[in-house]
Amino acid sequence: MKMTLIGGIVAGSTMFGAVATAQETLTAVHAFPGTLIYTQSFLQFVDKVNKAGEGVVQIEVRGGPEAIGMFQQPDAVRDGIVDMVYTPGSFYGGALPEKDALVASNLTAVEARENGGIALIDEIHQAKMGVKYLGWFDSGVSYNLWMKDEPKLDANGNLDVSGIKLRGNAVYNAFFTEYLGAQVIDLPTTEVYAGLERGVVDATGWTQIGLIDLKWNEFLNYRVEPSFFSTDLGVIVNLEKWNSLSDEAKTILQDVAIEHEKASVEALRVKRDEDFAALEAGGMKVVELQGEARANYLAAAREKTWGRMKGLMAESPMGDGQYDTLIGLFYNAELDK
């Protein structure tokens, strides 16, 4: 009996230890195809977590838009269908218009983390969507307008998009329609190649990197400068899942996210320079707006986006009381002088 009792105690202790140190797993999806540079950046983050979190916490990637549609992914995380998604904030802008503070930002995630901007964005995500905003990845990369045909400029040097079939989406449309006066055709990223090939669109906004990955450079021949906006790609986690994690798991996830925010800024700046060089070697031409036309173009991109944000915030139950704070945390006017 004594041996049986001792054996039971040992077995119970072993079982308790296994439960206490059980490895926790989060399921994840990503918005864009696996070949895109931004997805590769997210997968690097996953690898870092899985290395640092061995025995404590792991991320299991279930796929991209082929697993869950890119525009359905944020709701899937909110509803607990998957635990984590890497996606542009613009894909859930209807629920959280405050994401436009990142779109119109001229800061990187590193600076916004230091000044409390990301902490506020996290607070708003938790309150409005029931998700944890873990990190703003791949920041510091901006957007250009890319065109098949040589851009037209009016007598004052302003971009003239009349007659152009301009691909739009939720990120660009306030700027494209209200300032440029464009008639936009909304297409998801996965359909743009076919749209360019078939002549459905002949120009698009896109980030400074990734054009080659998507093979859109087969059709696009001109890049309009200056660049505008900032990427708003981030990782959100179902809040109930986040709260259920051990403190050790939370610390690993948050620490690795902060490290990746920094690492991705530098890595993607290098990639941008490489892509620009490769595109120009392949015949891509650059058209630069000058003087007042340039200044107005940049101001409109920022201010039309802020206007959209303020209007949508005002319509929500939380109101627009944090508007000025968000602008102050994500935009530094001195950098644009």
C-alpha positions as CSV (number, residue, x, y, z in Angstrom):
1,M,0.0,0.0,0.0
2,K,2.9,2.3,0.9
3,M,4.5,1.8,-2.5
4,T,1.2,2.3,-4.2
5,L,0.7,5.6,-2.3
6,I,4.2,6.8,-3.1
7,G,3.7,5.9,-6.8
8,G,0.5,7.8,-6.9
9,I,2.1,10.9,-5.4
10,V,5.0,10.8,-7.9
11,A,2.6,10.3,-10.8
12,G,0.4,13.1,-9.6
13,S,3.3,15.4,-9.2
14,T,4.5,14.6,-12.7
15,M,1.1,15.3,-14.0
16,F,0.8,18.6,-12.1
17,G,4.2,19.7,-13.4
18,A,3.1,18.9,-17.0
19,V,0.0,21.0,-16.6
20,A,1.9,23.9,-15.0
21,T,4.4,24.1,-17.8
22,A,2.1,23.1,-20.7
23,Q,3.1,24.9,-23.9
24,E,0.4,27.3,-25.2
25,T,-0.4,27.6,-28.9
26,L,-1.9,30.4,-30.9
27,T,-3.3,29.9,-34.4
28,A,-2.6,32.6,-36.9
29,V,-3.4,33.7,-40.5
30,H,-1.9,36.5,-42.6
31,A,-3.7,38.8,-45.0
32,F,-1.4,38.5,-48.1
33,P,0.0,35.6,-50.1
34,G,3.1,33.9,-48.6
35,T,5.4,35.1,-51.4
36,L,4.9,38.8,-50.5
37,I,7.7,40.5,-48.6
38,Y,5.3,41.6,-45.8
39,T,4.1,38.1,-45.2
40,Q,7.7,36.9,-45.1
41,S,8.3,39.5,-42.4
42,F,5.4,38.2,-40.3
43,L,6.7,34.6,-40.8
44,Q,10.1,35.8,-39.5
45,F,8.3,37.1,-36.4
46,V,6.6,33.7,-36.0
47,D,10.0,32.0,-36.2
48,K,11.4,34.3,-33.5
49,V,8.5,33.6,-31.2
50,N,8.7,29.9,-31.7
51,K,12.4,29.9,-30.9
52,A,12.1,32.2,-27.9
53,G,8.9,30.5,-26.7
54,E,9.9,26.9,-27.0
55,G,8.1,25.0,-24.2
56,V,6.1,28.0,-23.3
57,V,4.3,29.5,-26.3
58,Q,4.1,28.8,-30.0
59,I,2.4,30.2,-33.1
60,E,0.8,27.8,-35.6
61,V,0.3,29.5,-38.9
62,R,-2.8,28.3,-40.7
63,G,-2.2,30.1,-44.0
64,G,-3.2,33.3,-45.7
65,P,-6.2,34.6,-47.8
66,E,-6.7,31.0,-49.1
67,A,-7.5,29.9,-45.6
68,I,-9.7,32.9,-44.6
69,G,-10.6,35.7,-46.9
70,M,-8.3,38.7,-46.2
71,F,-11.2,41.0,-45.4
72,Q,-12.9,38.4,-43.1
73,Q,-9.7,37.8,-41.1
74,P,-10.1,40.6,-38.5
75,D,-13.6,39.4,-37.7
76,A,-12.3,35.9,-37.4
77,V,-9.8,37.0,-34.8
78,R,-12.4,39.0,-32.9
79,D,-14.8,36.1,-32.9
80,G,-12.1,33.6,-31.8
81,I,-12.1,31.5,-35.0
82,V,-8.3,32.1,-35.1
83,D,-6.2,33.6,-32.4
84,M,-4.0,36.0,-34.3
85,V,-3.9,37.8,-37.7
86,Y,-1.3,40.0,-39.4
87,T,-3.2,42.5,-41.5
88,P,-3.5,46.2,-42.5
89,G,-5.6,48.2,-40.0
90,S,-7.4,49.5,-43.1
91,F,-9.0,46.1,-43.5
92,Y,-11.1,46.7,-40.3
93,G,-11.2,50.5,-40.6
94,G,-15.0,50.5,-40.4
95,A,-14.8,49.2,-36.8
96,L,-11.7,51.2,-35.9
97,P,-11.2,54.4,-37.9
98,E,-8.4,55.4,-35.5
99,K,-6.1,53.2,-37.6
100,D,-5.8,56.2,-40.0
101,A,-3.5,57.7,-37.5
102,L,-1.0,55.1,-38.6
103,V,-1.8,55.5,-42.3
104,A,-1.0,59.2,-42.2
105,S,1.9,58.9,-39.8
106,N,5.4,60.1,-40.6
107,L,6.9,58.2,-37.6
108,T,8.0,54.6,-37.3
109,A,6.7,52.0,-34.9
110,V,9.8,52.5,-32.8
111,E,9.0,56.2,-32.2
112,A,5.3,55.5,-31.7
113,R,6.1,52.8,-29.2
114,E,8.3,55.1,-27.2
115,N,5.9,58.1,-27.1
116,G,2.9,56.0,-26.1
117,G,1.1,55.9,-29.5
118,I,1.0,52.2,-29.8
119,A,-0.2,51.8,-26.2
120,L,-3.1,54.1,-27.0
121,I,-3.9,52.2,-30.2
122,D,-3.8,48.9,-28.2
123,E,-6.2,50.4,-25.7
124,I,-8.6,51.5,-28.5
125,H,-8.4,48.0,-30.1
126,Q,-9.3,46.3,-26.8
127,A,-12.2,48.7,-26.2
128,K,-13.7,48.7,-29.7
129,M,-12.9,45.3,-31.1
130,G,-12.0,43.0,-28.3
131,V,-8.5,42.4,-29.6
132,K,-5.0,43.0,-28.4
133,Y,-2.9,45.1,-30.7
134,L,0.5,43.3,-30.3
135,G,2.7,45.3,-32.7
136,W,3.0,47.6,-35.7
137,F,5.3,45.8,-38.1
138,D,7.0,46.9,-41.2
139,S,6.6,50.6,-40.5
140,G,8.6,53.3,-42.2
141,V,7.6,52.2,-45.6
142,S,5.4,54.6,-47.6
143,Y,3.3,54.4,-50.7
144,N,3.7,55.6,-54.3
145,L,1.3,55.9,-57.2
146,W,2.4,53.5,-60.0
147,M,1.2,53.9,-63.6
148,K,1.3,52.1,-66.9
149,D,1.5,55.3,-69.0
150,E,3.5,58.4,-68.5
151,P,1.7,60.6,-65.9
152,K,0.1,63.8,-67.1
153,L,0.7,67.1,-65.3
154,D,-1.4,70.3,-65.6
155,A,-0.1,73.8,-66.3
156,N,0.7,74.2,-62.5
157,G,2.6,70.8,-62.3
158,N,-0.3,69.0,-60.5
159,L,-1.0,65.4,-61.3
160,D,-3.8,65.0,-63.8
161,V,-5.6,61.6,-63.4
162,S,-8.5,62.3,-65.8
163,G,-9.3,59.3,-67.9
164,I,-7.1,57.0,-65.8
165,K,-8.6,53.7,-64.5
166,L,-7.1,54.0,-61.0
167,R,-7.3,51.0,-58.7
168,G,-8.4,52.1,-55.2
169,N,-9.1,50.6,-51.8
170,A,-9.9,51.8,-48.3
171,V,-6.4,53.1,-47.7
172,Y,-6.2,55.5,-50.6
173,N,-9.7,56.4,-51.6
174,A,-10.2,59.6,-49.6
175,F,-7.0,61.0,-51.1
176,F,-7.6,59.7,-54.6
177,T,-11.2,60.8,-54.9
178,E,-11.3,64.0,-52.8
179,Y,-8.0,65.5,-53.9
180,L,-7.0,63.9,-57.1
181,G,-10.7,63.7,-58.3
182,A,-10.1,60.1,-59.5
183,Q,-12.8,57.6,-60.3
184,V,-11.5,54.6,-58.5
185,I,-12.1,50.9,-59.1
186,D,-11.8,48.9,-55.9
187,L,-9.8,45.6,-56.3
188,P,-8.2,43.4,-53.6
189,T,-4.5,42.8,-53.9
190,T,-5.0,39.3,-55.1
191,E,-6.9,40.6,-58.2
192,V,-4.7,43.5,-59.2
193,Y,-2.4,41.5,-61.5
194,A,-5.3,40.2,-63.6
195,G,-6.8,43.7,-63.5
196,L,-3.6,45.2,-65.0
197,E,-3.3,42.4,-67.5
198,R,-6.8,42.8,-68.8
199,G,-6.8,46.6,-68.7
200,V,-9.4,46.9,-66.0
201,V,-7.0,49.3,-64.2
202,D,-3.9,51.1,-65.5
203,A,-2.6,52.7,-62.3
204,T,-2.5,51.8,-58.6
205,G,-1.3,52.9,-55.3
206,W,1.1,50.5,-53.6
207,T,3.9,50.5,-51.1
208,Q,7.5,51.2,-52.0
209,I,8.3,47.5,-51.9
210,G,6.6,44.3,-53.1
211,L,5.8,45.4,-56.6
212,I,8.3,42.8,-58.0
213,D,7.0,40.1,-55.6
214,L,3.5,40.6,-57.0
215,K,4.9,40.9,-60.6
216,W,2.9,44.1,-61.2
217,N,6.1,45.6,-62.7
218,E,5.3,43.6,-65.8
219,F,2.7,46.2,-66.6
220,L,3.6,49.3,-64.5
221,N,6.2,51.6,-66.0
222,Y,6.2,54.9,-64.0
223,R,6.5,55.7,-60.3
224,V,5.2,59.1,-59.1
225,E,7.1,60.9,-56.4
226,P,6.8,62.0,-53.7
227,S,5.7,58.9,-51.7
228,F,2.9,59.3,-49.1
229,F,1.3,57.5,-46.2
230,S,2.8,54.7,-44.1
231,T,2.0,51.0,-44.0
232,D,-0.4,50.2,-41.2
233,L,0.4,46.4,-41.0
234,G,0.0,45.0,-37.5
235,V,-0.7,41.9,-35.5
236,I,-3.9,41.6,-33.5
237,V,-4.8,38.8,-31.1
238,N,-8.2,37.7,-29.8
239,L,-8.4,39.4,-26.4
240,E,-9.9,36.4,-24.5
241,K,-7.1,34.3,-25.8
242,W,-4.5,36.9,-24.9
243,N,-5.9,37.2,-21.3
244,S,-5.8,33.4,-20.9
245,L,-2.1,33.2,-21.6
246,S,0.5,32.8,-18.9
247,D,2.4,35.9,-17.9
248,E,5.5,34.3,-19.3
249,A,3.9,33.7,-22.7
250,K,2.6,37.2,-22.8
251,T,6.0,38.6,-22.1
252,I,7.7,36.5,-24.8
253,L,5.1,37.5,-27.4
254,Q,5.3,41.2,-26.5
255,D,9.1,41.4,-26.2
256,V,9.5,39.6,-29.6
257,A,6.9,41.9,-31.2
258,I,8.8,45.0,-30.0
259,E,12.1,43.6,-31.2
260,H,10.5,42.9,-34.6
261,E,9.1,46.3,-34.9
262,K,12.6,47.6,-34.8
263,A,14.2,45.0,-37.0
264,S,11.5,45.2,-39.7
265,V,12.1,49.0,-40.1
266,E,15.7,48.5,-41.0
267,A,15.2,45.3,-43.1
268,L,12.5,46.8,-45.3
269,R,14.4,50.1,-45.9
270,V,17.2,48.0,-47.3
271,K,14.6,46.0,-49.4
272,R,13.0,49.3,-50.6
273,D,16.4,50.5,-52.0
274,E,17.1,47.1,-53.6
275,D,13.6,47.1,-55.2
276,F,13.9,50.6,-56.5
277,A,17.3,49.8,-58.1
278,A,16.0,46.6,-59.7
279,L,12.9,48.4,-61.0
280,E,14.8,51.3,-62.5
281,A,17.3,48.8,-64.1
282,G,14.3,47.2,-65.7
283,G,13.1,50.4,-67.2
284,M,10.9,51.9,-64.5
285,K,10.8,55.8,-64.9
286,V,10.3,58.2,-62.0
287,V,8.2,61.4,-62.3
288,E,8.7,63.9,-59.5
289,L,6.1,66.5,-58.6
290,Q,7.8,69.8,-57.8
291,G,7.3,72.9,-55.6
292,E,3.8,73.8,-54.6
293,A,2.3,70.8,-56.5
294,R,4.5,68.5,-54.4
295,A,3.6,70.2,-51.1
296,N,-0.1,70.2,-51.9
297,Y,0.0,66.5,-52.9
298,L,1.6,65.5,-49.6
299,A,-0.7,67.7,-47.5
300,A,-3.8,66.4,-49.2
301,A,-2.8,62.7,-48.6
302,R,-2.4,63.4,-44.9
303,E,-5.3,65.8,-44.3
304,K,-7.9,63.9,-46.4
305,T,-7.1,60.8,-44.4
306,W,-7.3,62.7,-41.1
307,G,-10.6,64.1,-42.2
308,R,-11.9,60.6,-42.9
309,M,-10.7,59.4,-39.5
310,K,-12.3,62.3,-37.6
311,G,-15.6,61.9,-39.4
312,L,-15.9,58.2,-38.7
313,M,-14.7,58.6,-35.1
314,A,-17.4,61.2,-34.5
315,E,-20.0,58.7,-35.6
316,S,-18.9,56.0,-33.1
317,P,-20.1,55.7,-29.5
318,M,-16.6,56.6,-28.2
319,G,-16.6,59.8,-30.3
320,D,-13.7,61.8,-31.6
321,G,-12.3,63.0,-28.3
322,Q,-9.0,61.2,-28.8
323,Y,-8.5,62.7,-32.3
324,D,-6.0,65.4,-31.4
325,T,-4.0,63.0,-29.1
326,L,-3.7,60.5,-31.9
327,I,-2.4,63.1,-34.4
328,G,0.1,64.3,-31.8
329,L,1.4,60.8,-31.2
330,F,1.7,59.6,-34.8
331,Y,2.6,62.8,-36.7
332,N,5.6,65.1,-36.2
333,A,5.2,68.3,-38.3
334,E,8.9,69.1,-37.8
335,L,9.9,66.1,-39.9
336,D,8.0,67.5,-43.0
337,K,9.8,70.8,-43.0
